[in-house]
């Protein structure tokens, strides 16, 4: 798991999120009006859940002005969901 005290570059965060998602869909969208900057959304891996997931537990979302921390946040939540799935 990523050290949450160390900032990731955007490229590192994207690579980690892509690997964690086991081939599932994720996206990043830009809109100052709707999201205040960026929306990062990831589809949850099979049989994984997270307390902050949306739309019936199918998505993890983060929005805000800076993209790299948002991708890192979503990747961290996916990693937590996978850890909980493994512990179940």
C-alpha positions as CSV (number, residue, x, y, z in Angstrom):
1,X,0.0,0.0,0.0
2,X,1.1,3.6,-0.7
3,X,2.6,5.6,2.2
4,X,-0.1,8.2,2.8
5,X,2.6,10.6,4.1
6,X,4.4,10.7,0.8
7,X,2.9,12.7,-2.1
8,X,2.5,10.8,-5.4
9,X,3.1,12.3,-8.8
10,X,0.1,12.2,-11.1
11,X,1.8,9.5,-13.1
12,X,2.4,7.3,-10.0
13,X,-1.1,7.7,-8.8
14,X,-2.6,6.8,-12.2
15,X,-0.3,3.7,-12.4
16,X,-1.3,2.6,-8.9
17,X,-5.0,3.2,-9.4
18,X,-4.9,1.3,-12.8
19,X,-3.2,-1.7,-11.2
20,X,-5.5,-1.8,-8.2
21,X,-8.7,-1.7,-10.3
22,X,-7.9,-5.1,-11.9
23,X,-8.9,-3.9,-15.3
24,X,-12.1,-2.1,-14.3
25,X,-13.1,1.4,-15.5
26,X,-12.0,4.7,-14.1
27,X,-12.2,8.3,-15.4
28,X,-11.2,11.8,-14.7
29,X,-13.3,14.8,-15.9
30,X,-12.7,18.5,-15.7
31,X,-15.4,21.1,-15.0
32,X,-14.9,24.2,-12.9
33,X,-18.6,24.8,-12.7
34,X,-19.8,21.2,-11.8
35,X,-16.9,19.8,-9.8
36,X,-14.9,22.8,-8.8
37,X,-12.1,21.5,-11.0
38,X,-11.8,17.7,-11.4
39,X,-13.9,14.6,-10.8
40,X,-12.1,11.3,-10.5
41,X,-14.4,8.2,-10.5
42,X,-13.4,4.5,-10.2
43,X,-15.6,1.4,-10.6
44,X,-15.2,-0.8,-7.5
45,X,-13.4,-4.2,-8.1
46,X,-15.6,-7.2,-7.8
47,X,-16.8,-8.1,-4.3
48,X,-15.1,-5.0,-2.8
49,X,-17.0,-2.2,-0.9
50,X,-15.9,1.0,0.8
51,X,-17.9,3.2,3.2
52,X,-17.5,6.2,1.0
53,X,-18.6,4.5,-2.2
54,X,-21.6,5.9,-4.1
55,X,-24.3,4.7,-6.4
56,X,-25.1,1.4,-4.6
57,X,-21.5,0.9,-3.7
58,X,-20.3,0.7,-7.3
59,X,-18.2,3.8,-7.5
60,X,-15.5,5.7,-5.5
61,X,-15.5,9.5,-6.3
62,X,-13.4,12.4,-5.4
63,X,-13.6,16.0,-6.7
64,X,-11.6,19.2,-6.2
65,X,-9.2,21.6,-7.9
66,X,-6.0,19.5,-7.9
67,X,-5.9,16.2,-10.0
68,X,-3.0,14.3,-8.5
69,X,-4.3,14.3,-4.9
70,X,-7.7,13.2,-6.1
71,X,-6.3,10.2,-8.0
72,X,-4.3,9.3,-5.0
73,X,-7.4,9.6,-2.7
74,X,-9.4,7.3,-5.0
75,X,-6.5,4.8,-5.2
76,X,-6.2,4.8,-1.4
77,X,-9.9,4.1,-1.1
78,X,-9.8,1.3,-3.6
79,X,-6.8,-0.2,-1.8
80,X,-8.7,0.0,1.5
81,X,-11.7,-1.7,-0.1
82,X,-9.5,-4.5,-1.5
83,X,-7.9,-5.0,1.9
84,X,-11.4,-5.2,3.5
85,X,-12.5,-7.7,0.8
86,X,-9.4,-9.9,1.6
87,X,-10.2,-9.7,5.3
88,X,-13.8,-10.8,4.9
